[in-house]
Amino acid sequence: MKIAIYGLSCTGKTTIAAPLAKELGFDLRSCGEEIKKRAKELDVKFDDLTDEIHHTIDNETVKWFLSNVNCVVEGRFLDAVLSMSSDNIVLIKLTATVAERCNRMKKRGNADYTIDDLCRVDEIDKKFRHEHYRYNECIAPMLTIDTSIFSVEQCLNQIKTKLQELTA
């Protein structure tokens, strides 16, 4: 089973994907971590990675995803990145309120982070999505979860219920 979890920043992608992969015994790939790792290797800020590097990481993600029988991948743009290989994907979209996402960023150590800061990140992501994926036909999610109203455990239970429905 191939599970892809996507959503805006601070919606809980890693928070949900990591325990889900562990519980299912699946391999996990975090696109955000891959971006950070590549930036560190090149000794640049992740915001300064070239379009070519982003495309390379996307291609590596697709290859990784297709080569694994059972896996979980999480990232901001997976509905577009995986659109060419959409067969047998359980696509899950995570959402959260702007206020909750901002609070999560503050908990990461960014005490002065504001809703305006988050809105700027969302605008940058929107522009990035348009520039990189405008020709991709995005996959519709099988499940959307608002993580601002459910605990991690409740989110995991919703996902497991959906997986049971799909395999029944």
C-alpha positions as CSV (number, residue, x, y, z in Angstrom):
1,M,0.0,0.0,0.0
2,K,1.3,3.4,-0.9
3,I,0.2,6.3,1.3
4,A,1.0,10.0,0.4
5,I,0.2,12.7,2.9
6,Y,0.2,16.4,1.8
7,G,-0.8,19.8,3.0
8,L,0.4,23.3,3.7
9,S,3.2,24.0,6.2
10,C,2.5,23.1,9.8
11,T,-0.6,21.0,9.1
12,G,0.9,18.0,10.8
13,K,2.3,16.0,7.8
14,T,5.4,14.7,9.6
15,T,3.6,14.4,13.0
16,I,1.1,12.1,11.4
17,A,3.2,10.3,8.8
18,A,6.0,9.2,11.2
19,P,3.8,7.3,13.7
20,L,1.6,5.9,10.8
21,A,4.7,4.5,9.0
22,K,6.1,3.1,12.2
23,E,2.8,1.4,13.2
24,L,2.3,-0.1,9.7
25,G,5.9,-1.1,9.4
26,F,6.3,1.0,6.2
27,D,9.2,2.9,4.9
28,L,8.9,6.7,5.3
29,R,10.2,9.6,3.1
30,S,9.8,13.2,4.1
31,C,10.1,15.6,1.2
32,G,10.9,18.5,3.5
33,E,13.8,16.6,5.1
34,E,15.1,15.7,1.6
35,I,15.0,19.4,0.7
36,K,16.9,20.4,3.9
37,K,19.4,17.6,3.4
38,R,20.2,18.7,-0.2
39,A,20.5,22.3,0.9
40,K,23.0,21.3,3.7
41,E,25.0,19.2,1.2
42,L,25.2,22.2,-1.1
43,D,25.8,24.6,1.7
44,V,22.9,26.9,0.8
45,K,19.6,27.9,2.4
46,F,16.8,25.6,1.3
47,D,15.1,28.7,-0.2
48,D,18.0,29.1,-2.5
49,L,17.8,25.6,-4.1
50,T,17.5,25.8,-7.9
51,D,14.4,24.7,-9.8
52,E,16.6,21.9,-11.3
53,I,17.4,20.6,-7.8
54,H,13.7,20.7,-6.8
55,H,12.8,18.7,-10.0
56,T,15.6,16.2,-9.2
57,I,14.2,15.7,-5.6
58,D,10.7,15.3,-7.1
59,N,11.9,12.7,-9.5
60,E,13.8,10.9,-6.7
61,T,10.6,11.0,-4.6
62,V,8.5,9.5,-7.5
63,K,11.1,6.8,-8.1
64,W,11.3,6.0,-4.4
65,F,7.5,5.9,-4.1
66,L,7.1,3.6,-7.1
67,S,9.9,1.2,-6.0
68,N,8.4,0.6,-2.5
69,V,5.5,-1.8,-2.1
70,N,4.5,-0.4,1.2
71,C,5.4,3.1,2.1
72,V,4.4,6.5,3.4
73,V,5.6,9.8,1.9
74,E,4.8,13.2,3.1
75,G,5.3,16.6,1.5
76,R,3.6,19.9,0.6
77,F,2.9,19.2,-3.1
78,L,2.5,15.5,-3.4
79,D,-0.9,15.8,-5.0
80,A,1.0,17.2,-8.0
81,V,4.4,15.5,-7.7
82,L,2.8,12.0,-7.8
83,S,0.1,12.9,-10.4
84,M,1.8,10.9,-13.1
85,S,1.9,7.8,-10.9
86,S,-1.5,8.0,-9.3
87,D,-2.4,4.3,-9.4
88,N,-2.8,2.6,-6.1
89,I,-2.1,5.8,-4.0
90,V,-4.0,6.5,-0.9
91,L,-3.7,10.3,-0.9
92,I,-4.5,12.1,2.3
93,K,-4.7,15.9,2.6
94,L,-4.1,17.5,6.0
95,T,-5.5,21.0,6.8
96,A,-5.4,23.2,9.9
97,T,-6.5,26.7,10.7
98,V,-4.1,29.6,10.2
99,A,-4.1,30.3,13.9
100,E,-3.2,26.7,14.8
101,R,-0.5,26.5,12.1
102,C,1.0,29.7,13.5
103,N,1.0,28.3,17.0
104,R,2.7,25.2,15.8
105,M,5.5,27.2,14.2
106,K,5.9,29.1,17.5
107,K,6.3,25.8,19.3
108,R,9.1,24.9,16.9
109,G,11.1,27.7,18.5
110,N,10.0,30.6,16.4
111,A,8.5,32.6,19.2
112,D,8.0,35.8,17.2
113,Y,6.3,34.1,14.3
114,T,3.1,35.8,13.2
115,I,0.1,35.0,11.1
116,D,1.4,37.5,8.5
117,D,4.6,35.4,8.4
118,L,2.6,32.3,7.8
119,C,0.6,34.0,5.1
120,R,3.8,35.0,3.3
121,V,5.0,31.4,3.4
122,D,1.6,30.3,2.0
123,E,2.0,32.9,-0.8
124,I,5.5,31.6,-1.6
125,D,4.2,28.1,-1.7
126,K,1.3,29.1,-3.9
127,K,3.7,30.7,-6.4
128,F,6.1,27.7,-6.2
129,R,3.2,25.4,-6.9
130,H,2.1,27.4,-9.9
131,E,5.6,27.7,-11.3
132,H,6.5,24.0,-10.8
133,Y,3.3,22.1,-11.1
134,R,0.8,24.1,-13.1
135,Y,0.8,21.5,-15.9
136,N,0.3,18.6,-13.5
137,E,-3.2,17.3,-13.1
138,C,-3.5,17.0,-9.4
139,I,-4.8,13.9,-7.7
140,A,-7.9,14.3,-5.5
141,P,-7.4,13.2,-1.9
142,M,-9.3,10.1,-0.6
143,L,-9.4,11.7,2.8
144,T,-9.1,15.2,4.2
145,I,-8.4,15.7,7.9
146,D,-8.5,19.0,9.8
147,T,-5.7,18.5,12.3
148,S,-6.6,21.6,14.2
149,I,-9.7,19.8,15.6
150,F,-8.4,16.3,16.0
151,S,-5.6,14.8,18.1
152,V,-2.8,12.9,16.5
153,E,-4.4,9.7,17.7
154,Q,-7.7,10.7,16.2
155,C,-6.1,11.5,12.9
156,L,-4.3,8.2,12.9
157,N,-7.6,6.4,13.6
158,Q,-9.3,8.1,10.7
159,I,-6.5,7.1,8.4
160,K,-6.5,3.5,9.6
161,T,-10.3,3.3,9.2
162,K,-10.0,4.6,5.6
163,L,-7.2,2.0,4.9
164,Q,-9.5,-0.8,6.3
165,E,-12.3,0.4,4.0
166,L,-10.0,0.3,1.0
167,T,-8.7,-3.2,1.8
168,A,-12.1,-4.7,2.7
